[in-house]
Amino acid sequence: MSLKLLIDEDSQAKRLVNLLQSAGHDVITVNEAGLMSKPDSVVLDYARLEKRVLLTRNCDDFQTLQKVNPNHPGILAVYQQ
């Protein structure tokens, strides 16, 4: 199963992107999407419109946003504790 992913700016390391692409996933970074330094709500709206799962380490902010509007393809939140 391959995923359509949007990689948030805090997670867009080239190695991670390459590994995900090599595994067959459709990956785009916020940089490639022209979303660098945009508010998290804009990033999540883009993911929603493009039907992409958002991969982020910004867990708290996106958890709050998804509570406001849980309609999205998914958020892959990577906790570092």
Secondary structure as the mmCIF struct_conf table of DSSP 4:
data_model
#
loop_
_struct_conf.conf_type_id
_struct_conf.id
_struct_conf.beg_label_comp_id
_struct_conf.beg_label_asym_id
_struct_conf.beg_label_seq_id
_struct_conf.end_label_comp_id
_struct_conf.end_label_asym_id
_struct_conf.end_label_seq_id
STRN STRN1 LYS A 4 ILE A 7
TURN_TY1_P TURN_TY1_P1 GLU A 9 ASP A 10
BEND BEND1 SER A 11 SER A 11
HELX_RH_AL_P HELX_RH_AL_P1 LYS A 14 SER A 22
TURN_TY1_P TURN_TY1_P2 ALA A 23 GLY A 24
STRN STRN2 ASP A 26 THR A 29
TURN_TY1_P TURN_TY1_P3 VAL A 30 GLY A 34
TURN_TY1_P TURN_TY1_P4 MET A 36 SER A 37
HELX_RH_AL_P HELX_RH_AL_P2 ASP A 40 GLU A 50
TURN_TY1_P TURN_TY1_P5 LYS A 51 LYS A 51
STRN STRN3 VAL A 53 THR A 56
BEND BEND2 ARG A 57 ARG A 57
HELX_RH_AL_P HELX_RH_AL_P3 CYS A 59 VAL A 68
BEND BEND3 HIS A 72 PRO A 73
STRN STRN4 ILE A 75 ALA A 77
#
